[in-house]
Amino acid sequence: MKILVLFDLGRPTSSEESFSLRELKEEEGKPTEADVLRCLKRLDHEVETLAVFDNVRDICDKIGTFAPDIVFNLCESFRDDRANEPNIPALLELMKVRYTGAGSDALLLCKDKALAKKLLVFHRVRVARFVVSQRGRALRRIGNFSYPAFVKPLGLESSDGIAKASFAPSEAEALERAKFLHDKLETDVLIEEYIDGRELTLSVLGNKRLTVFPAREIFFGKESEDAGPKFATAKAKWDDAYRKKWGIKNGPAAALPAGMDRKLAELARRVYRILNIRGLGRIDVRLTESGEIVVIEANPNPSLAREDDFAAAAAQAGVDYDTLITRILENALGG
């Protein structure tokens, strides 16, 4: 099968530029792209790549000359702006090219965390209660709200803008953090109820028939000895030295209450369908001590690096990496 692997770079690039697997992983910081490319070549597909920065014509020309059977879409930004992520699949849809992963509608919906939460609430899914502080009309008061709160950018991902100061025990601290994010990241801000509990990720694969892989959990290691709040800051997610220092690890979920696996899987399928995700996605939840499951957010474009949670969850279910990538391709072809 002819496959075009489409991915983004945060710098201008030429349509003729090529990358070795080592360059992608080590120099460009693209482990997912390197792992997917290695797998597709191992599976004996005819593969070409295109790195995208700001040139739409490059995409159109490459598709015209290579004529791929499918585009493996790994683009998360355009012009180094992740708000443009839905526009790449939208372009592919206009060109009637089949591609992997979520459609433009699901990406657009999930990137607006408040809108996604409103839709889930309409369908009686428990989410963290929230208010939005708009950058152009910043909240001066929050009013009736239960503290502590958790403050994060409305449309950013990968824990961008999340730090220890995101935990706000009072209205004043929540508003102060919101103002900081308005000024620093120039973004609208979500102020939501802080949910104390275990942090679980639920990986879902499929279109109409959905497979939910075993839950993964973030273990906060030495920080768990503290009485303070436990959540994944940007450093806790991506800084290897920091993770090692504090013993923060991702792994198979520890023992769950009886019947909880089934409840988690049912909820993951429901959220996935409500938000119109297809191909693959990840649902992040918190499980409270009382057994309540609270949806934090949905990621319709999760990382596919071999060592990251999605592939690791698939491996727990006996689905090796080559099989996982093959099933993602089959989903894009309507499987």
DOLUM-588719 format. One record per atom (N, C-alpha, C): x, y, z. Coordinates in steps of 0.001 Angstrom, whole numbers, padded with zeros to 6 digits, always signed. Layout:
residues N
XYZ...
***
This chain:
residues 335
+000844-001188+000000+000000+000000+000000+000885+001247+000000+000458+002270-000749+001205+003526-000808+000727+004431+000327+001645+004808+001198+001293+005584+002389+002154+006839+002454+001501+007985+002593+002196+009252+002826+002110+009581+004304+003257+009670+004971+003298+010059+006383+003455+011575+006442+002433+012225+006970+002373+013676+007027+002603+014104+008470+003587+014972+008697+003842+015449+010060+004259+016911+010018+004196+017566+011163+004497+018995+011230+005868+019247+011821+006466+020360+011406+007691+020872+012012+007447+022303+012463+008181+022725+013466+008037+024087+013976+008956+025074+013300+009370+024783+012082+010269+025664+011328+009984+025484+009834+010357+026477+009024+010176+026328+007573+010935+025115+007049+010340+024433+006089+010940+023234+005540+010645+023149+004052+011411+022374+003352+011219+022169+001923+010506+020848+001689+009701+020798+000644+009010+019554+000312+009985+018462-000095+011211+018854-000425+012225+017881-000828+013057+017382+000351+012859+017981+001526+013671+017617+002682+013333+016197+003139+014372+015414+003407+014171+014050+003895+014845+013899+005249+014422+012875+005989+014900+012689+007353+015211+011218+007584+016325+010962+008238+016577+009598+008695+015767+009375+009965+015579+008124+010343+014838+007833+011564+015527+008444+012778+016841+008423+012787+017585+009007+013910+017365+010514+013972+017416+011176+012821+017200+012627+012793+015807+012980+013300+014809+012213+012868+013447+012486+013321+013339+012376+014840+013889+011319+015388+013708+011045+016815+014573+011946+017689+015839+012107+017316+016782+012779+018202+016919+014271+017917+016927+014658+016644+017167+016056+016312+015873+016858+016182+014851+016239+015623+013586+016938+015437+012603+016684+016574+012937+015769+017490+012034+015473+018609+010726+014865+018166+010801+013908+017235+009599+013292+016679+009652+011768+016859+009557+011271+018081+009631+009818+018289+008462+009069+017675+007262+009654+017700+006118+008983+017084+006349+008778+015593+006788+009838+014919+007019+009753+013480+008071+008698+013154+009144+008678+013945+010202+007692+013713+009677+006273+013908+008908+006060+014970+008390+004710+015250+007387+004262+014190+006508+005168+013766+005509+004816+012755+006187+004521+011417+007141+005356+011041+007858+005133+009783+008594+003803+009782+009280+003532+010859+010019+002265+010969+009061+001084+010823+007909+001187+011460+006920+000106+011405+006361-000071+009996+005995+001031+009341+005414+000941+008004+006398+000335+007010+007664+000675+007158+008677+000098+006273+008879-001380+006578+008820-001717+007865+008948-003118+008251+007793-003952+007693+006642-003331+007568+005465-004011+007026+005456-004006+005499+006508-003459+004919+006736-003503+003468+005754-002637+002686+005297-001532+003275+004498-000567+002536+005424+000349+001737+004893+000947+000693+005621+001979-000052+005350+003310+000649+006383+003871+001261+006188+005000+002157+006980+006220+001692+006317+007367+001709+007000+008650+001545+006554+009570+002662+007351+010615+002916+007057+011541+004011+006942+012962+003476+006232+013781+004233+006191+015207+003958+006115+015945+005288+007113+016796+005531+007110+017650+006717+006424+018965+006357+005498+019402+007205+004673+020569+006924+004980+021683+007916+005140+022879+007389+005221+024050+008266+004112+025039+007913+004187+025648+006706+003199+026678+006385+002747+026667+004929+003054+025593+004192+002769+025597+002768+001705+024550+002410+000491+025013+002178-000597+024113+001810-000349+023499+000431+000237+024288-000460+000475+023787-001818+001373+022556-001807+002347+022511-000865+003217+021332-000783+002404+020068-000539+001391+020172+000329+000553+019014+000630-000209+018581-000614-000822+019552-001283-001605+019235-002485-000720+018631-003570+000455+019226-003777+001355+018733-004825+001845+017321-004508+002190+017075-003238+002701+015750-002860+001634+014684-003061+000429+014989-002677-000660+014033-002858-000920+013800-004345-000798+014864-005143-001010+014724-006577+000045+013878-007257+001303+014039-006850+002384+013299-007519+002543+011882-006979+002388+011704-005663+002591+010386-005060+001339+009527-005130+000175+010184-005109-001126+009487-005154-001205+008377-004109-001121+008709-002816-001141+007677-001784-002513+007018-001659-002497+005756-001259-003755+005091-000919-004318+005652+000376-003407+006105+001227-003808+006618+002533-002738+007575+003059-003175+008595+003792-002258+009502+004477-002240+009129+005948-001053+008860+006463-000920+008635+007906-000691+010010+008520-001768+010563+009081-001738+011958+009522-001196+012090+010944-000017+012673+011049+000600+012934+012358+000788+014433+012588+000093+015243+011793+000205+016703+011939-000573+017182+013164+000084+017945+013988-000572+018512+015165-000587+020037+015129+000018+020620+014093+000042+022078+014010+000256+022505+012562+000026+023780+012316+000349+024403+011037+000796+025819+011363+001914+026253+010766+002566+027506+011165+002899+027487+012656+003238+026314+013161+003627+026128+014558+002514+026542+015522+001276+026418+015099+000114+026791+015908-000828+025601+015956-000994+025035+017152-001805+023829+017280-003295+024111+017107-003681+025382+017131-005081+025701+016859-005457+025337+015430-004457+025216+014563-004708+024867+013163-004772+023355+012919-004630+022549+013963-004592+021098+013783-005790+020545+013005-007030+021007+013254-008159+020438+012516-008138+020747+011021-007375+021755+010617-007420+022177+009221-006720+021201+008276-005769+020423+008783-005092+019454+007920-006052+018347+007493-006748+017667+008419-007728+016677+007962-008863+017301+007156-009209+018560+007434-010244+019226+006642-009793+019341+005183-008527+019680+004974-007983+019747+003622-008013+018374+002955-007606+017356+003700-007613+015998+003145-009027+015555+002792-009996+015970+003599-011390+015644+003300-011836+016312+002006-011456+017576+001802-011809+018274+000570-011182+017600-000647-009988+017026-000451-009285+016363-001549-009736+014908-001723-010640+014477-000817-011157+013101-000841-010023+012074-000736-009126+012356+000194-008010+011454+000484-008269+010793+001832-008125+009491+001892-008315+008786+003162-007108+009017+004069-007390+009161+005360-006313+009453+006306-006614+008800+007650-005569+008625+008433-005712+007994+009742-006134+009021+010787-006746+008508+011833-007029+009338+012988-008331+010104+012902-008486+011032+013841-009741+011767+014008-010008+012700+012845-011297+012951+012611-011706+013905+011598-011600+015330+012100-011773+016266+011180-011655+017685+011540-012703+018087+012577-013891+017465+012520-014956+017831+013456-014590+017465+014888-014086+016253+015097-013722+015822+016447-012538+016632+016981-011575+016910+016123-010417+017697+016550-010850+019100+016963-011723+019700+016168-012193+021052+016479-012970+021067+017791-013806+020072+017985-014627+020000+019190-013774+019768+020431-012874+018806+020374-012091+018455+021556-011072+019525+021925-010667+020345+020947-009708+021401+021255-010356+022507+022084-011665+022650+021985-012389+023580+022855-012894+022780+024044-012085+022714+025081-012397+021846+026215-013736+022186+026855-014095+023474+026879-015368+023870+027487-016546+023361+026659-016455+023499+025351-017535+023026+024487-017689+021512+024590-016570+020795+024599-016621+019335+024745-017275+018955+026075-016927+019668+027150-017510+019375+028454-019022+019637+028446-019441+020720+027811-020875+021032+027746-021631+019916+027038-021057+019412+025968-021705+018326+025234-021790+017062+026090-020733+016765+026824-020750+015591+027694-021771+015753+028821-021854+016964+029383-022840+017228+030435-024257+017015+029896-024501+017467+028661-025814+017278+028038-026174+015794+027981-025160+014958+027786-025384+013517+027718-025204+012846+029087-025223+013632+030132-025191+013153+031519-023895+012399+031857-022804+012861+031305-021481+012331+031665-020874+013258+032703-020389+012684+033772-019809+013488+034860-018452+014046+034440-018350+015369+034446-017088+016049+034170-016778+016972+035336-015565+017481+035374-015225+018466+036390-015996+019756+036102-016695+020276+037102-017461+021516+036918-016491+022655+036606-016937+023630+035812-015974+024607+035300-016621+025947+034976-015771+026958+034837-016117+028248+034241-014972+028611+033300-015259+029527+032377-014249+029965+031417-013949+031438+031638-012669+031758+031661-012228+033155+031699-011651+033488+030330-012335+034378+029607-011881+034732+028269-010778+035779+028336-009821+035615+027456-008673+036533+027479-009117+037987+027317-010076+038241+026437-010535+039610+026209-011509+040113+027256-012078+039187+028022-013026+039551+029093-012734+038684+030309-011602+038925+030913-011156+038109+032042-012123+038220+033214-012366+037083+033852-013237+037082+035022-012622+037904+036154-013461+038668+036819-013021+039389+038018-013496+038692+039284-014577+037939+039112-015084+037113+040203-015600+035819+039609-015584+034770+040412-016070+033476+039929-017448+033163+040497-017728+033669+041679-019040+033439+042259-019139+032090+042941-020282+031438+042778-020548+030182+043468-019715+029058+042843-018671+028634+043550-017746+027632+043007-017083+026915+044170-016874+025626+043996-016249+024835+045050-014736+024790+044861-014011+025092+045894-012543+025066+045840-012023+023859+046612-010810+023385+046234-009847+023997+045320-010260+023869+043864-009664+024750+043037-009885+024737+041597-008600+024334+040885-008754+024012+039613-007607+023688+038777-007690+024584+037550-006607+025283+037225-006627+026330+036200-005686+025938+035061-006236+025900+033831-005408+025482+032694-005870+026183+031416-005012+026239+030398-005417+026842+029124-006598+026099+028518-007491+026843+027872-008704+026236+027327-008421+025326+026136-007483+025723+025258-007320+024988+024015-005966+024344+023801-005072+024430+024787-003745+023849+024606-003733+022390+025060-002651+021686+024686-002557+020253+024971-001191+019921+025535-000991+018628+025803+000297+018118+026286+000729+018786+027588-000251+019189+028399-000006+019843+029695+000671+021197+029568+000641+021803+028369+001184+023151+028221+000423+024096+029149+001168+024905+029888+000557+025870+030787+000133+025302+032116+000430+024029+032363+000070+023421+033646+001318+023299+034507+001244+023880+035698+002360+023880+036639+001786+023742+038046+002659+023736+039040+002188+023624+040423+001171+024718+040757+001368+025903+040171+000467+027022+040449-000906+026843+039816-001086+025796+039024-002408+025534+038438-003424+025131+039509-002925+024597+040615-003792+024230+041737-004085+025497+042530-005380+025845+042618-005776+027110+043245-006743+026847+044405-006275+026993+045656-007147+026738+046812-008239+027780+047009-008143+028947+046346-009106+030023+046589-009434+030749+045289-010476+031563+045340-010862+032360+044179-009730+033290+043768-009106+033953+044722-008035+034909+044396-006886+034226+043654-006515+033040+044110-005414+032319+043462-005812+031814+042075-007076+031404+041921-007552+030966+040612-007530+032112+039608-007999+033288+040031-008015+034441+039144-006600+034919+038827-005715+034825+039801-004322+035218+039571-003664+034313+038540-003909+033008+038652-003330+032070+037682-003950+032278+036301-005250+032535+036254-005913+032789+034976-005304+034015+034302-005076+035071+035066-004469+036284+034494-003074+035985+033951-002323+035192+034697-000969+034823+034242-001042+034108+032889-001977+033166+032745-002100+032423+031497-002612+033312+030362-003543+034219+030688-003999+035184+029680-002818+035961+029114-001953+036445+030007-000835+037307+029605+000308+036515+028983+000644+035385+029601+001821+034616+029181+001567+033845+027890+000430+033156+027802+000157+032288+026666-000894+032855+025712-001443+034010+026067-002436+034680+025214-003586+033733+024862-004162+033146+025884-005189+032127+025669-006354+032320+026626-007525+031794+026236-008639+031682+027173-008291+030606+028198-008971+030645+029325-008581+029790+030452-009787+029050+031011-009552+027776+031341-010566+026934+031973-010258+026862+033468-011221+027240+034284-011110+027113+035737-012099+026025+036138-011564+024895+036578-012442+023770+036838-012243+023209+038247-013235+022498+038672-013201+021806+039957-012015+020838+040001-011215+020906+041057-010116+019955+041189-010668+018636+041718-010386+017562+040986-010856+016236+041369-009699+015479+042000-009845+015165+043252-008805+014405+043951-009032+012921+043682-008028+012262+043120-008187+010845+042825-007082+010326+041939-007222+009079+041534-006241+008437+040660-006421+008933+039232-005310+009154+038532-005371+009647+037155-005172+008482+036191-006223+008196+035410-006218+007056+034499-006386+007530+033059-005778+006787+032131-005984+007048+030708-006583+005803+030069-007583+006020+029207-008309+004936+028559-008130+005070+027053-007436+004135+026440-007129+004181+025019-008174+003397+024238-008727+004045+023207-009816+003460+022420-009383+003377+020956-009693+002252+020317-009341+002026+018916-010581+001591+018158-010818+002208+016994-011909+001734+016160-012802+002831+015635-013775+002427+014831-014787+003315+014289-016146+002926+014878-016859+002020+014242-018142+001572+014797-017934+000551+015910-017056-000420+015666-016738-001402+016707-015498-000921+017446-015659-000704+018740-014592-000071+019508-013912-001063+020448-012587-000969+020489-011787-001727+021445-011235-000756+022473-011475-001042+023741-010890-000240+024817-009782-001054+025462-008568-000552+025393-007434-001259+025962-007396-001072+027482-006645-001916+028190-006583-001804+029654-006138-000408+030107-006706+000022+031213-006405+001356+031733-004933+001482+032106-004402+002672+031870-003058+003035+032323-003208+004074+033429-002191+004199+034248-002264+005105+035397-000968+005894+035516-001100+007130+035970+000086+007931+036296+000355+007757+037788+001542+007257+038099+001953+007064+039498+002905+008189+039873+002571+008888+040946+003312+010097+041287+004473+009860+042241+004792+008602+042500+006020+008248+043195+006203+008959+044514+007381+009591+044670+007737+010221+045932+006784+011346+046285+006190+011980+045250+005246+013054+045543+004009+012526+046269+003752+011228+046107+002567+010665+046749+002691+010667+048265+003918+010857+048754+004117+010929+050200+003673+012279+050752+003558+013281+049862+003149+014603+050290+001629+014664+050433+001181+015603+051238-000255+015779+051414-000847+016644+050312+000011+017243+049484-000445+018172+048458-001131+017480+047298-001662+018275+046365-002377+017727+045210-001445+016997+044262-001995+016053+043526-001201+015242+042594-001815+015373+041199-001031+015923+040281-001479+016051+038900-000259+016184+038008-000475+015961+036716+000633+015915+035765+000911+017297+035190+001937+017954+035715+002401+019197+035112+003160+018875+033828+003519+019925+033091+004310+019708+031877+005631+019029+032216+006254+019431+033322+007519+018812+033727+007302+017350+034106+006206+017071+034798+005940+015694+035224+005661+014777+034041+005226+015344+032927+004945+014532+031742+006157+014359+030846+006940+015432+030672+007915+015434+029586+009365+015573+030006+009622+015955+031246+011005+016147+031700+011492+014846+032343+012306+014089+031616+012741+012772+032095+013512+012861+033408+014365+013878+033537+015151+014040+034767+014227+014310+035955+013226+015149+035745+012264+015465+036800+011465+014223+037191+011017+013463+036178+010260+012247+036450+011093+011247+037253+012345+011121+036882+013218+010187+037595+013452+010641+039030+013671+011936+039208+013924+012478+040548+012764+012185+041496+011535+012360+040993+010364+012220+041852+009659+010875+041703+010230+009980+040931+009651+008645+040800+008306+008620+040111+008087+009538+039161+006817+009611+038438+006867+008630+037269+005869+007774+037174+005855+006759+036126+004446+006567+035583+004380+006156+034323+003126+005704+033728+003195+004191+033592+002108+003516+033904+002128+002064+033804+000731+001489+033860+000623+000164+033787-000694-000464+033929-001354-000028+035231-002642+000224+035175-003352+000677+036374-003208-000338+037499-003023+000169+038696-003001-000699+039872-004397-001313+040058-004498-002202+041021-005762-002924+041239-006946-001959+041317-008005-002308+040598-009211-001487+040559-010339-002199+041302-011313-001440+041807-012455-002070+042477-013175-003044+041544-013856-004010+042112-014583-005012+041323-015563-004342+040368-015515-004762+039117-016428-004220+038106-016001-002900+037502-014915-002297+038008-014515-000973+037534-013973-001019+036103-013283-002101+035732-012789-002224+034357-013929-002063+033354-015032-002746+033621-016183-002679+032713-016766-001274+032674-016897-000629+033835-017443+000731+033884-016559+001713+033122-015250+001573+033292-014321+002466+032592-014435+002277+031081-014505+001017+030637-014591+000739+029205-015896+001284+028621-016997+001104+029346-018288+001606+028871-018273+003125+028766-017684+003792+029757-017612+005251+029732-016723+005726+028586-015592+005066+028390-014675+005467+027314-015369+005377+025958-016087+004292+025726-016822+004137+024451-017868+005247+024296-018552+005550+025376-019614+006548+025317-019051+007929+024989-017991+008322+025678-017375+009631+025437-016840+009706+024012-016194+008650+023576-015622+008564+022230-016701+008812+021175-017860+008197+021367-018942+008338+020392-019595+009720+020473-019806+010216+021671-020429+011534+021835-019608+012609+021134-018283+012523+021252-017397+013530+020668-017016+013212+019223-017627+012172+018676-017453+011816+017259-016001+011512+016897-015271+010917+017832-013893+010518+017559-013914+009251+016724-012946+009127+015839-012847+007918+015028-011382+007522+014926-011151+006269+014543-009774+005796+014364-009140+005389+015672-008829+006390+016490-008247+006143+017803-008405+007383+018661-008357+007197+019964-008444+008335+020873-008122+007903+022286-007923+008876+023147-007620+008593+024541-008518+009457+025425-009119+008825+026413-009985+009522+027359-009271+009562+028711-009106+010751+029254-008442+010925+030544-009490+011117+031634-009385+010328+032692-010368+010398+033777-009661+010423+035126-010422+010807+036129-009984+010667+037514-010964+009738+038224-010408+008836+039013-011201+007895+039793-011065+008272+041257-012174+008702+041867-012126+009173+043250-012111+007993+044226-011820+008295+045454-011766+007258+046490-013121+006587+046668-014197+007325+046394-015543+006768+046548-015979+005945+045333-015123+005896+044296-015444+005106+043112-016129+005881+042005-016197+007200+042112-016792+008023+041064-015766+008242+039950-016222+008118+038702-015360+008362+037542-015709+009740+036982-014705+010598+036874-014903+011960+036370-014039+012143+035125-014685+012508+034014-013945+012730+032770-013242+014083+032836-011943+014069+032575-011165+015305+032562-011135+015886+031155-010750+015090+030175-010784+015538+028791-010556+014359+027853-010781+014610+026570-010558+013596+025543-009489+014090+024578-008634+013174+024172-007574+013484+023210-007817+012655+021952-008282+013288+020862-008569+012537+019647-007348+012284+018776-006175+012721+019232-004958+012526+018450-003806+012164+019389-003919+011033+020103-002900+010690+021104-001580+010276+020454-000506+010415+021220+000818+010026+020734+000853+008532+020428+001511+008202+019317+001647+006797+018930+003081+006313+019056+003912+007041+019771+005263+006544+020012+005176+005192+020705+006101+004322+020358+006028+002940+020830+006030+002842+022353+006699+003765+023033+006824+003687+024491+005733+004475+025215+004890+005185+024479+003868+006004+025128+002633+005172+025464+001696+005816+026159+000593+005086+026786-000296+004331+025810-000582+004910+024637-001524+004235+023740-000968+002888+023281+000250+002898+022767+000855+001647+022298+001106+000698+023459+001470+001253+024621+001709+000402+025793+000418-000267+026254-000698+000467+026198-001991-000123+026575-002381-001228+025600-002121-000994+024308-002405-002026+023301-001572-003272+023584-000303-003072+023922+000580-004209+024219+000068-004994+025418-000488-004290+026419-001067-004989+027576-002192-005928+027147-002884-005540+026075-004005-006361+025578-003546-007396+024558-002223-007507+024355-001698-008484+023426-001637-008023+021982-001806-006724+021769-001736-006156+020417-000357-005531+020236+000506-006182+019441+001856-005644+019266+001819-004410+018366+002948-003723+018280+002985-002423+017609+002634-002536+016129+003170-003540+015456+002877-003713+014033+001386-003939+013809+000776-004752+014663-000660-005014+014543-001464-003753+014823-001017-002967+015807-001705-001715+016142-001708-000761+014945-000553-000567+014341-000466+000346+013203-001299-000177+012037-001295-001480+011835-002108-002074+010770-003590-001827+011020-004019-001964+012265-005432-001741+012585-005811-000269+012423-004894+000641+012707-005154+002070+012496-005341+002356+011009-004519+001723+010177-004670+001865+008721-006011+001290+008262-006380+000132+008786-007652-000490+008417-008827+000391+008813-008739+001032+009978-009805+001944+010400-009966+003099+009413-008826+003614+008923-008871+004720+007973-009475+004300+006644-009382+003024+006341-009949+002508+005092-011408+002082+005261-011944+002329+006466-013347+002038+006707-013591+000767+007480-012521+000175+008064-012671-001059+008808-013259-000875+010186
***
